[in-house]
């Protein structure tokens, strides 16, 4: 299954698919271990204490996000 990223409603990005094909790096270039995971949830509210992963803080801070992709004209 190809990697698919979904912006969840007022929550994190859900990343699923063949995560063995995904390399997720921290700011220093170190890879996160995603072995055995079928999906990961990446923070997009900025409040998670386990960044880049979601820890549910979005629901505590009332995070609201646009859900529709913006289509570029032209």
HELIX and SHEET records of a PDB file:
HELIX    1   1 UNK A   19  UNK A   21  5                                   3    
HELIX    2   2 UNK A   57  UNK A   61  1                                   5    
SHEET    1   A 3 UNK A   4  UNK A   7  0                                        
SHEET    2   A 3 UNK A  13  UNK A  16 -1                                        
SHEET    3   A 3 UNK A  39  UNK A  42 -1                                        
END                                                                             
